Protein backbone atom coordinates (compact mmCIF):
# COMPACT_ATOMS: atom_id res chain seq x y z
CA UNK A 1 0.00 0.00 0.00
CA UNK A 2 1.16 3.49 -0.72
CA UNK A 3 2.23 5.32 2.37
CA UNK A 4 0.62 8.68 3.04
CA UNK A 5 3.76 9.99 4.61
CA UNK A 6 5.90 11.92 2.18
CA UNK A 7 9.60 11.26 1.96
CA UNK A 8 11.88 14.10 2.95
CA UNK A 9 13.58 14.42 -0.42
CA UNK A 10 14.75 17.53 -2.27
CA UNK A 11 12.52 18.92 -5.00
CA UNK A 12 14.78 17.49 -7.70
CA UNK A 13 13.32 14.06 -7.01
CA UNK A 14 9.77 15.25 -7.68
CA UNK A 15 10.44 15.05 -11.40
CA UNK A 16 10.03 11.28 -11.08
CA UNK A 17 6.92 9.47 -9.91
CA UNK A 18 7.66 7.64 -6.68
CA UNK A 19 6.09 5.27 -4.22
CA UNK A 20 7.02 5.83 -0.58
CA UNK A 21 7.78 2.71 1.41
CA UNK A 22 8.82 3.01 5.02
CA UNK A 23 9.56 6.71 4.61
CA UNK A 24 12.11 6.29 1.78
CA UNK A 25 11.05 7.24 -1.74
CA UNK A 26 11.35 4.54 -4.38
CA UNK A 27 10.58 4.67 -8.10
CA UNK A 28 7.46 2.99 -9.44
CA UNK A 29 7.88 0.06 -11.87
CA UNK A 30 7.18 2.43 -14.75
CA UNK A 31 9.93 4.86 -13.80
CA UNK A 32 13.72 4.45 -13.96
CA UNK A 33 15.44 3.04 -10.89
CA UNK A 34 17.79 5.24 -8.97
CA UNK A 35 21.23 4.24 -10.07
CA UNK A 36 20.10 2.89 -13.46
CA UNK A 37 22.04 3.87 -16.55
CA UNK A 38 18.92 4.53 -18.63
CA UNK A 39 18.86 7.81 -20.54
CA UNK A 40 16.28 10.36 -19.46
CA UNK A 41 15.11 13.61 -20.97
CA UNK A 42 16.11 15.64 -17.93
CA UNK A 43 17.51 19.14 -18.25
CA UNK A 44 21.24 19.61 -17.79
CA UNK A 45 20.52 21.68 -14.68
CA UNK A 46 19.05 18.68 -12.86
CA UNK A 47 21.54 17.21 -10.36
CA UNK A 48 22.74 13.65 -10.84
CA UNK A 49 21.24 10.97 -8.60
CA UNK A 50 24.36 11.07 -6.45
CA UNK A 51 24.35 14.84 -6.01
CA UNK A 52 20.62 14.84 -5.25
CA UNK A 53 21.15 12.07 -2.68
CA UNK A 54 23.97 14.08 -1.13
CA UNK A 55 21.70 17.14 -0.94
CA UNK A 56 19.02 15.05 0.74
CA UNK A 57 21.42 13.60 3.31
CA UNK A 58 22.77 17.10 4.03
CA UNK A 59 19.20 18.20 4.72
CA UNK A 60 19.11 15.64 7.56
CA UNK A 61 22.23 17.09 9.19
CA UNK A 62 21.44 19.43 12.13
CA UNK A 63 23.12 22.46 10.54
CA UNK A 64 21.70 25.10 12.88
CA UNK A 65 22.80 23.21 15.99
CA UNK A 66 26.42 22.93 14.90
CA UNK A 67 26.79 25.97 12.66
CA UNK A 68 30.30 27.35 12.93
CA UNK A 69 31.49 24.21 14.73
CA UNK A 70 31.20 21.51 12.06
CA UNK A 71 29.87 21.65 8.48
CA UNK A 72 27.28 19.21 7.08
CA UNK A 73 29.40 16.05 6.82
CA UNK A 74 28.14 12.95 5.02
CA UNK A 75 29.88 9.59 5.11
CA UNK A 76 30.44 8.17 1.63
CA UNK A 77 28.69 4.88 2.45
CA UNK A 78 25.50 6.75 3.36
CA UNK A 79 24.99 7.46 -0.35
CA UNK A 80 24.64 3.72 -0.93
CA UNK A 81 21.54 3.69 1.28
CA UNK A 82 19.83 6.04 -1.18
CA UNK A 83 21.34 5.14 -4.57
CA UNK A 84 21.72 1.37 -4.73
CA UNK A 85 24.06 1.25 -7.74
CA UNK A 86 27.48 1.70 -6.08
CA UNK A 87 29.31 1.85 -9.40
CA UNK A 88 27.15 4.76 -10.53
CA UNK A 89 27.61 6.53 -7.19
CA UNK A 90 31.39 6.25 -7.42
CA UNK A 91 31.44 7.47 -11.02
CA UNK A 92 29.16 10.45 -10.38
CA UNK A 93 31.03 11.28 -7.19
CA UNK A 94 34.27 11.42 -9.15
CA UNK A 95 32.55 13.83 -11.57
CA UNK A 96 31.45 16.05 -8.66
CA UNK A 97 34.98 16.06 -7.28
CA UNK A 98 36.47 16.83 -10.70
CA UNK A 99 34.08 19.80 -10.95
CA UNK A 100 35.25 20.95 -7.47
CA UNK A 101 31.68 20.74 -6.15
CA UNK A 102 32.46 18.17 -3.45
CA UNK A 103 35.45 17.45 -1.23
CA UNK A 104 36.19 13.87 -0.13
CA UNK A 105 38.16 13.78 3.10
CA UNK A 106 39.61 11.22 5.48
CA UNK A 107 38.72 11.75 9.11
CA UNK A 108 41.59 9.78 10.64
CA UNK A 109 41.97 6.48 12.42
CA UNK A 110 38.86 6.69 14.60
CA UNK A 111 36.55 6.54 11.59
CA UNK A 112 38.48 4.62 8.97
CA UNK A 113 36.35 5.79 6.10
CA UNK A 114 35.84 8.76 3.82
CA UNK A 115 33.47 11.64 4.33
CA UNK A 116 31.99 14.15 1.89
CA UNK A 117 31.47 17.89 2.22
CA UNK A 118 30.16 20.27 -0.42
CA UNK A 119 33.03 22.61 -1.32
CA UNK A 120 31.00 25.74 -0.56
CA UNK A 121 30.09 24.29 2.87
CA UNK A 122 33.75 23.50 3.52
CA UNK A 123 34.89 27.04 2.67
CA UNK A 124 32.03 28.66 4.60
CA UNK A 125 32.77 26.50 7.62
CA UNK A 126 36.43 27.53 7.75
CA UNK A 127 35.50 31.20 7.37
CA UNK A 128 32.91 30.91 10.18
CA UNK A 129 35.16 28.75 12.37
CA UNK A 130 37.86 31.43 12.47
CA UNK A 131 35.76 34.52 11.73
CA UNK A 132 37.79 37.72 11.65
CA UNK A 133 40.77 35.85 13.10
CA UNK A 134 41.28 33.81 9.93
CA UNK A 135 44.91 34.13 8.86
CA UNK A 136 46.15 35.26 5.47
CA UNK A 137 47.86 31.88 5.14
CA UNK A 138 44.54 30.01 5.49
CA UNK A 139 42.87 32.40 3.03
CA UNK A 140 45.66 31.78 0.49
CA UNK A 141 45.30 28.05 1.03
CA UNK A 142 41.55 28.16 0.37
CA UNK A 143 41.92 30.23 -2.77
CA UNK A 144 45.08 28.74 -4.20
CA UNK A 145 44.89 25.05 -3.25
CA UNK A 146 41.44 23.98 -2.02
CA UNK A 147 39.66 25.67 -4.95
CA UNK A 148 41.91 23.99 -7.51
CA UNK A 149 42.43 20.43 -6.34
CA UNK A 150 40.09 17.46 -6.17
CA UNK A 151 42.61 15.30 -4.29
CA UNK A 152 42.26 14.30 -0.64
CA UNK A 153 45.87 15.16 0.15
CA UNK A 154 48.53 17.62 -0.92
CA UNK A 155 52.26 17.09 -1.33
CA UNK A 156 55.30 19.21 -0.60
CA UNK A 157 55.63 19.83 -4.35
CA UNK A 158 52.09 21.22 -4.60
CA UNK A 159 52.58 23.46 -1.59
CA UNK A 160 55.93 24.70 -2.89
CA UNK A 161 54.37 25.42 -6.30
CA UNK A 162 51.87 27.66 -4.48
CA UNK A 163 54.67 29.41 -2.58
CA UNK A 164 53.90 27.99 0.87
CA UNK A 165 56.92 27.83 3.17
CA UNK A 166 57.50 25.12 5.78
CA UNK A 167 56.52 27.61 8.48
CA UNK A 168 53.22 28.35 6.72
CA UNK A 169 52.49 24.64 6.26
CA UNK A 170 52.98 24.22 10.01
CA UNK A 171 50.51 27.09 10.52
CA UNK A 172 47.95 25.28 8.32
CA UNK A 173 48.40 22.07 10.35
CA UNK A 174 47.94 24.03 13.59
CA UNK A 175 44.84 25.66 12.09
CA UNK A 176 43.32 22.24 11.45
CA UNK A 177 42.98 22.50 7.65
CA UNK A 178 45.80 19.98 7.15
CA UNK A 179 46.80 16.83 9.04
CA UNK A 180 50.04 14.95 8.56
CA UNK A 181 49.78 11.91 6.28
CA UNK A 182 53.47 11.06 6.03
CA UNK A 183 56.74 12.84 5.32
CA UNK A 184 56.06 15.57 2.77
CA UNK A 185 52.33 14.80 2.47
CA UNK A 186 49.22 16.09 4.25
CA UNK A 187 45.51 15.20 4.30
CA UNK A 188 42.99 17.99 3.73
CA UNK A 189 41.10 18.33 7.00
CA UNK A 190 38.01 19.87 8.59
CA UNK A 191 38.63 22.14 11.59
CA UNK A 192 36.60 20.78 14.50
CA UNK A 193 36.19 17.34 12.89
CA UNK A 194 36.91 15.70 16.25
CA UNK A 195 33.47 16.80 17.45
CA UNK A 196 31.81 15.15 14.45
CA UNK A 197 33.72 11.89 14.98
CA UNK A 198 32.60 11.84 18.62
CA UNK A 199 28.94 12.51 17.79
CA UNK A 200 28.93 10.08 14.86
CA UNK A 201 30.51 7.20 16.79
CA UNK A 202 28.29 7.69 19.84
CA UNK A 203 25.14 7.94 17.74
CA UNK A 204 25.88 4.81 15.71
CA UNK A 205 26.54 2.78 18.85
CA UNK A 206 23.28 3.97 20.42
CA UNK A 207 21.17 3.13 17.34
CA UNK A 208 22.71 -0.34 17.01
CA UNK A 209 22.21 -0.97 20.75
CA UNK A 210 18.56 0.00 20.40
CA UNK A 211 18.06 -2.54 17.61
CA UNK A 212 20.01 -5.18 19.56
CA UNK A 213 17.60 -4.82 22.48
CA UNK A 214 14.56 -5.31 20.24
CA UNK A 215 12.91 -8.72 19.86
CA UNK A 216 14.86 -10.91 17.43
CA UNK A 217 17.29 -7.97 17.03
CA UNK A 218 15.06 -6.42 14.41
CA UNK A 219 12.76 -3.41 14.20
CA UNK A 220 10.53 -1.66 11.71
CA UNK A 221 12.32 1.34 10.24
CA UNK A 222 9.29 3.52 10.95
CA UNK A 223 9.33 2.52 14.63
CA UNK A 224 13.06 3.22 14.93
CA UNK A 225 12.59 6.64 13.37
CA UNK A 226 9.99 7.51 16.02
CA UNK A 227 12.23 6.66 18.99
CA UNK A 228 13.38 9.63 21.04
CA UNK A 229 17.12 9.29 21.61
CA UNK A 230 18.19 12.91 21.38
CA UNK A 231 20.68 12.60 24.26
CA UNK A 232 22.86 10.07 22.42
CA UNK A 233 21.79 10.45 18.77
CA UNK A 234 22.54 14.13 18.32
CA UNK A 235 23.01 13.99 14.54
CA UNK A 236 19.44 12.76 14.15
CA UNK A 237 17.88 9.30 13.90
CA UNK A 238 17.26 9.54 10.14
CA UNK A 239 20.91 10.47 9.58
CA UNK A 240 22.10 7.40 11.49
CA UNK A 241 19.60 5.05 9.86
CA UNK A 242 21.17 5.92 6.50
CA UNK A 243 24.55 5.28 8.16
CA UNK A 244 23.82 1.76 9.36
CA UNK A 245 22.06 0.81 6.10
CA UNK A 246 24.84 2.20 3.90
CA UNK A 247 27.53 0.59 6.07
CA UNK A 248 25.76 -2.75 5.66
CA UNK A 249 25.34 -3.20 9.41
CA UNK A 250 21.68 -4.21 9.02
CA UNK A 251 19.66 -6.20 6.52
CA UNK A 252 16.68 -4.37 4.98
CA UNK A 253 13.59 -6.52 4.51
CA UNK A 254 10.37 -5.35 2.87
CA UNK A 255 7.26 -6.45 4.80
CA UNK A 256 3.56 -5.66 4.62
CA UNK A 257 4.06 -3.44 7.68
CA UNK A 258 6.95 -1.50 6.14
CA UNK A 259 10.72 -1.83 5.89
CA UNK A 260 12.28 -4.04 8.56
CA UNK A 261 15.86 -3.56 9.77
CA UNK A 262 17.54 -6.70 11.07
CA UNK A 263 20.90 -6.53 12.81
CA UNK A 264 23.63 -8.58 11.13
Buried (B, 14 or more C-beta within 10 A) or exposed (E): EEBEEEBEBBEBBEEBEBBBBBBBBBBEEEBBBBBBEEEEEEEEEEBBBBBBBBBBBBBBBBEEEBEEEBBBBBBBBBBBBBBBBEEBBBEBBBBBBEEBBBBBBBBEEEBEEBBBBBBEBBBBBBBBBBEEEBBEBBEBBBEBBBEEBBEBBBEBEBBEEBEBEEEBBEBBBEBBBBBEBEEEBBBBBBBBBBEBBEBBEBBBEBBBEBBEEBEEBBBBBBEBBEEEBEEBBBBBBBBBBBBBBBBEBBEBEEEEEBBBBBBE
